[in-house]
Amino acid sequence: MKNSLLKLSVLLAMVSAPALANDFYRDKRVTILVNYAAGGPTDIEARVLMRHLPNHLPGVRSVVVQNMDGAGGITGTNYLGEVAPKDGTVVGYLTGTAFQYAMKPQSRRVDYLTYNFVAYQPGTSIYFMRADIKPGLKSAEDIVKSQNLISGGLGVDNAKDILLRLTLDMLGVKFGYVTAYKGSAGARIAFQNGEVNFYSESPPSYRSVIKPQLVDKGEAIGVFYDPNYDGETFSSTSQTAGLGLLPFHELYRKINGRLPEGELWEVYKTIVTLNGAMQRLIVLPPGVPKEAHEAMQAAIDKLNADKAYGEDSLKTFGFVPEWTSNPKVQETVRKNLVLPEKARIFLDKYVANPPKNR
């Protein structure tokens, strides 16, 4: 009898352990912390995820989005590590943080390597310009004819700003530079008002806002996008499908008859490799319970097969997010948060000497 009871107890423990891990969020309210302002591409994606995440967190009371922009995404990232509760109820939906850490790891009050990485998503940026830039532009190739081009940005050391500058410098375009806009929504308003006339956004906002409101009406021209690069091969994702745009290196070749080369090109590829592979990160603060990490990771993994999430994403911003969410994510992200020393030295000088604002 005792042996039977012992076997039954062991069996029940084996059955209930996974259920308890998956049940971690029962009766809890989850906040998705977005490190950029409302209305930007990160925010658009996060709000679609918010609508479907509860279906994969058994018993969760509610899921809400909180925006915390500032300092090119660093304000929200720091809050997640320093202030947010360490009970798993606040999860970061972050953009650009991989490059920010790799660029200046010593500047973080909380070491980014101590955060709990749940999932990552590759991404790209799509570059566009106003059609009324002198002498009047008709196509992407005309960017090299532009006069008084002014690039917008979020901060001199932000990956977006650096890539905007690098591509213009490689193309030999003279330009002015206005930065420190409060998120892409603020920079977009400046673009619409003519304060800047060259900018880039992630596919969600390009597809849902820029293309229908500006490009399709002839007020703006899509120019190129950053390709995915794994250190050897360039590739594209579904995020840019159907837009009729070339990746940067192919537009460069179309204009110049050859591929880019030299130091700027090597640094560009380094940034694209790091920033593109992990453009979006779903992150929990340091010190959260293991059960929280496991339950959130399982939920994100299930979203990849969630037909309703895919359809909602496709309808809202034109593509289905491709999340990598598995037990090796933590190791993979931490291993790749490294910038080669040669590129770091170059970027320190490059960031310290931006073009003069006009």
VOTOR-486452 format. One line per 3 residues: their letters; for each residue x, y, z of C-alpha. Coordinates in Angstrom, 2 decimals. Each point is the difference from the previous one (the first is absolute). Layout:
% VOTOR-486452
a	X,Y,Z; ... $
***
This chain:
% VOTOR-486452
mkn	0.00,0.00,0.00; 2.78,2.39,0.97; 1.86,-0.79,-3.22 $
sll	-3.15,0.70,-2.01; -0.52,3.35,1.71; 3.64,0.93,-0.57 $
kls	-0.25,-0.82,-3.70; -3.21,2.01,-0.26; 1.63,3.03,1.70 $
vll	2.96,-0.14,-2.38; -2.32,-0.29,-3.00; -2.09,2.97,1.13 $
amv	3.13,2.08,0.52; 1.23,-0.83,-3.49; -3.36,0.93,-1.54 $
sap	-0.50,3.21,1.97; 3.50,1.53,-0.34; -0.38,1.13,-3.64 $
ala	-3.52,1.19,0.69; 1.20,2.14,2.90; 2.74,1.52,-2.19 $
ndf	-2.51,0.83,-2.74; -2.44,1.27,2.62; 2.43,2.57,1.40 $
yrd	-1.95,3.03,-1.29; -3.40,-1.04,1.37; -1.81,3.01,1.51 $
krv	2.92,2.29,-0.84; -0.03,3.19,-2.07; 2.83,0.20,-2.55 $
til	1.44,3.28,-1.28; 1.81,0.04,-3.35; 2.56,2.80,0.28 $
vny	0.81,1.60,-3.38; 3.18,2.09,-0.03; -1.32,2.42,-2.65 $
aag	-2.98,2.33,-0.25; -3.54,-0.97,-0.98; -0.66,-0.08,-3.72 $
gpt	3.46,-1.21,-1.01; 0.77,-3.38,-1.59; 0.98,-1.69,3.27 $
die	-3.22,1.19,1.61; -2.12,-1.19,-2.94; 1.49,-3.50,0.21 $
arv	-0.28,-0.15,3.79; -3.70,0.87,-0.03; -0.76,-2.84,-2.41 $
lmr	1.95,-2.37,2.23; -1.91,1.36,3.02; -3.30,-1.06,-1.55 $
hlp	1.08,-3.63,-0.45; 2.46,-0.68,2.81; -2.75,-0.66,2.60 $
nhl	-1.09,-3.05,-2.01; 3.33,-1.64,0.85; 0.39,1.04,3.65 $
pgv	-2.58,-2.17,1.78; -2.08,1.93,2.50; 1.72,3.37,-0.54 $
rsv	-2.24,2.83,1.20; 0.97,2.57,-2.64; 2.82,1.16,-2.30 $
vvq	0.63,3.71,-0.62; 2.61,2.09,-1.82; 1.99,2.78,1.66 $
nmd	2.20,2.33,-2.08; 3.18,1.41,1.53; 1.99,1.84,-2.63 $
gag	3.07,2.18,0.30; 3.75,-0.04,-0.72; -0.46,-2.09,-3.14 $
git	-1.64,-2.88,1.89; 2.42,-0.05,2.93; -2.41,1.54,2.55 $
gtn	-2.47,-2.88,-0.22; 2.79,-2.58,-0.12; 1.61,1.39,3.15 $
ylg	-3.37,0.12,1.77; -0.54,-3.68,-0.76; 3.33,-0.90,1.59 $
eva	0.00,2.41,2.95; -3.57,0.76,1.07; -2.48,-2.48,-1.46 $
pkd	-1.27,-2.74,2.34; 2.05,-3.19,-0.16; -3.07,-2.25,0.20 $
gtv	-0.50,-0.56,-3.74; -2.95,2.38,-0.33; 1.95,2.55,-2.08 $
vgy	1.46,-1.19,-3.28; 1.99,2.21,-2.36; -0.82,0.20,-3.70 $
ltg	3.21,1.74,-1.01; 1.53,1.35,-3.19; 3.63,0.90,-0.67 $
taf	1.28,-1.12,3.38; 2.41,-2.65,-1.32; 2.05,2.57,-1.90 $
qya	-0.21,2.56,2.81; 1.52,-2.43,2.45; 2.65,-1.28,-2.40 $
mkp	1.01,3.59,-0.77; 0.48,1.09,3.63; -0.32,-2.93,2.42 $
qsr	1.75,1.90,2.78; -2.57,2.81,-0.03; -2.90,-2.11,1.34 $
rvd	-0.82,0.25,3.69; -1.40,-3.54,-0.21; 2.00,-2.39,-2.15 $
ylt	-2.20,-0.94,-2.94; 1.43,-3.52,0.07; -1.85,-0.57,3.30 $
ynf	-3.42,0.56,-1.60; -2.14,-3.03,-0.85; -0.35,-0.30,-3.77 $
vay	-3.23,-1.73,-1.02; -0.11,0.33,-3.79; 1.44,2.00,-2.88 $
qpg	-1.17,0.98,-3.45; 2.11,0.97,-3.01; -0.89,3.28,-1.61 $
tsi	0.89,2.70,-2.46; -0.47,3.70,-0.61; -1.54,1.54,-3.10 $
yfm	1.39,3.35,-1.14; -2.08,2.68,-1.69; 0.31,3.63,-1.13 $
rad	-2.29,2.86,-0.91; -0.68,0.34,-3.71; 0.25,3.81,0.14 $
ikp	3.72,0.03,0.86; 1.66,2.22,-2.60; 0.29,-0.39,-2.95 $
glk	-3.11,-2.25,0.27; 0.48,-3.76,0.36; -1.80,-2.72,-1.93 $
sae	1.68,-3.26,1.03; 2.26,-1.56,2.62; 3.08,0.49,-2.18 $
div	-0.63,3.75,-0.02; 1.17,0.25,3.60; 3.53,0.69,-1.27 $
ksq	-1.38,3.10,-1.79; -1.58,1.42,3.16; 0.77,3.49,1.21 $
nli	-0.45,1.07,3.61; -0.82,-3.48,1.23; -0.54,-0.08,3.77 $
sgg	-0.03,-3.27,1.91; -2.00,-0.43,3.18; 0.92,-2.17,2.97 $
lgv	-0.57,-1.09,3.57; 3.48,0.54,1.46; 3.56,0.18,-1.27 $
dna	0.94,-3.43,1.39; -3.24,-1.71,-1.03; 0.40,-2.76,-2.59 $
kdi	-2.69,1.63,-2.17; 1.90,3.28,-0.16; 3.33,-1.66,-0.69 $
llr	-1.41,-2.10,-2.85; -1.73,3.03,-1.50; 3.30,1.88,0.01 $
ltl	2.11,-2.92,-1.25; -2.22,-0.67,-3.01; -0.05,3.68,-1.02 $
dml	3.76,0.27,0.43; 0.56,-3.12,-2.13; -2.26,1.43,-2.71 $
gvk	1.94,3.26,0.10; -3.05,2.10,0.87; 0.60,3.28,1.82 $
fgy	-2.53,0.38,2.80; -1.01,1.77,3.17; -1.04,-1.80,3.15 $
vta	-2.66,0.63,2.63; -0.25,-2.53,2.80; -1.39,-0.74,3.49 $
ykg	-3.63,-0.27,-1.11; -2.14,-1.74,2.60; -0.59,-3.26,-1.80 $
sag	-0.93,-0.71,-3.61; -3.41,1.61,0.41; 1.67,3.34,0.79 $
ari	2.50,-0.35,-2.85; -2.86,-0.91,-2.33; -1.80,3.25,0.81 $
afq	3.21,1.91,-0.71; 0.24,-1.85,-3.33; -3.57,0.86,-0.92 $
nge	0.61,3.65,0.90; 3.18,0.16,-2.10; 2.32,0.56,2.96 $
vnf	1.89,-3.10,-1.15; -0.36,-1.75,-3.34; 1.78,-3.34,0.41 $
yse	-0.77,-2.60,2.64; -0.52,-3.73,0.59; -2.58,-2.09,1.83 $
spp	-0.60,-3.65,0.72; -2.42,-1.84,-2.32; -3.07,0.23,2.31 $
syr	-0.21,3.79,-0.14; 1.33,0.24,-3.56; -2.73,-2.32,-1.25 $
svi	-2.82,1.36,2.16; 0.83,3.74,-0.03; 2.79,1.13,-2.34 $
kpq	-1.00,-1.93,-3.11; -3.77,0.67,0.01; 0.17,3.59,1.27 $
lvd	3.15,1.29,-1.74; 1.51,-2.32,-2.61; -3.27,-0.98,-1.71 $
kge	-0.97,3.68,-0.17; 3.28,1.01,-1.64; 1.27,2.03,2.96 $
aig	2.80,-2.44,0.86; 2.14,-2.59,-1.78; 1.15,-3.31,1.44 $
vfy	3.76,-0.21,-0.54; 1.45,-3.29,1.33; 0.05,-2.32,3.02 $
dpn	2.67,-1.64,2.13; 0.51,-3.64,-0.99; 0.46,-2.83,2.47 $
ydg	3.65,-1.01,0.16; 1.47,-3.02,1.80; 3.64,0.86,-0.60 $
etf	0.08,-1.71,-3.39; -3.34,0.25,-1.79; -2.57,2.75,-0.54 $
sst	-3.68,-0.88,0.18; -3.44,1.57,0.36; -3.04,-0.87,2.08 $
sqt	-3.73,0.15,-0.55; 0.07,3.42,1.66; 1.11,1.66,-3.25 $
agl	-1.82,-2.23,-2.48; -2.12,1.77,-2.60; 1.33,3.51,0.68 $
gll	2.00,0.23,-3.23; 3.16,1.17,1.79; 3.59,-1.16,-0.24 $
pfh	2.31,-0.75,2.92; 2.61,2.71,0.51; 2.90,-1.81,-1.66 $
ely	-2.07,-0.71,-3.13; -1.14,3.61,-0.32; 3.63,1.06,0.43 $
rki	1.00,-2.41,-2.78; -2.80,1.30,-2.24; 1.29,3.55,0.44 $
ngr	3.76,-0.67,-0.05; 0.34,-3.21,-2.01; 1.73,-1.84,2.87 $
lpe	-0.59,-1.06,3.59; 1.04,2.24,2.90; 3.42,-0.51,1.54 $
gel	2.31,1.53,2.56; -0.17,0.81,3.71; -3.51,1.51,-0.01 $
wev	-1.35,-3.09,-1.72; 1.67,-2.37,2.46; -1.42,1.92,2.97 $
ykt	-3.44,0.08,-1.64; 0.05,-3.80,-0.37; 1.08,-0.42,3.62 $
ivt	-2.92,2.09,1.28; -2.53,-1.66,-2.30; 1.17,-3.44,1.18 $
lng	-0.49,0.86,3.68; -2.95,2.38,-0.14; -1.88,-1.87,-2.72 $
amq	0.25,-3.44,1.56; -1.40,1.24,3.31; -1.88,3.17,-0.91 $
rli	-2.88,-0.90,2.33; 0.62,-1.64,3.36; -2.51,-1.26,2.55 $
vlp	1.75,0.29,3.34; -0.74,-0.55,3.69; 1.90,1.88,2.72 $
pgv	2.95,-1.53,1.84; -0.95,-2.25,2.88; -3.48,-1.15,-1.10 $
pke	-1.13,-3.49,1.02; 1.02,-2.76,-2.37; -3.68,-0.98,-0.31 $
ahe	-0.84,3.47,-1.34; 2.68,-0.27,-2.68; -1.13,-3.48,-1.03 $
amq	-3.69,0.93,-0.12; 0.62,3.18,-2.03; 2.35,-1.79,-2.39 $
aai	-2.54,-2.76,-0.58; -2.70,2.60,-0.68; 2.10,1.86,-2.58 $
dkl	0.91,-3.29,-1.65; -3.69,-0.86,-0.33; -0.68,3.35,-1.67 $
nad	2.08,-1.13,-2.99; -2.68,-2.62,-0.70; -2.95,2.20,0.98 $
kay	-2.03,0.53,-3.18; -1.98,2.89,1.47; 3.21,1.81,1.04 $
ged	1.43,-0.49,-3.47; -3.15,1.29,-1.71; -0.21,3.01,2.33 $
slk	3.67,0.81,-0.61; -0.40,-0.32,-3.76; -3.06,2.28,0.02 $
tfg	1.55,2.60,2.32; 3.55,0.34,-1.31; 0.38,-2.28,-3.00 $
fvp	2.11,-2.94,1.21; 0.06,-2.73,2.64; 2.71,0.34,2.69 $
ewt	2.52,-2.84,0.09; 0.91,-0.53,3.67; 2.90,-2.17,1.09 $
snp	-1.06,-1.27,3.41; 1.68,-3.05,1.49; 2.19,-0.95,2.98 $
kvq	3.15,1.05,-1.91; -1.14,3.62,-0.50; 1.69,1.19,3.19 $
etv	3.35,-1.47,-1.02; -0.30,1.16,-3.62; -0.82,3.63,0.80 $
rkn	2.70,0.36,2.65; 2.61,-1.54,-2.30; -0.81,2.40,-2.84 $
lvl	-0.12,3.26,1.97; 3.53,0.74,-1.15; 1.35,2.64,-2.36 $
pek	3.46,-0.55,-1.53; 2.55,2.36,1.53; 0.96,1.50,-3.38 $
ari	-3.63,0.90,-0.72; -0.44,1.42,3.52; 3.00,2.31,-0.38 $
fld	-1.28,1.24,-3.36; -3.51,0.57,1.32; 1.22,1.93,3.05 $
kyv	1.61,2.52,-2.36; -2.90,-0.06,-2.47; -2.61,0.67,2.68 $
anp	2.10,2.81,1.49; 0.12,1.86,-3.33; -3.51,0.17,-1.50 $
pkn	-0.85,2.36,-2.88; -1.00,3.49,1.05; -3.73,0.56,0.42 $
r	-1.58,2.35,-2.47 $
***
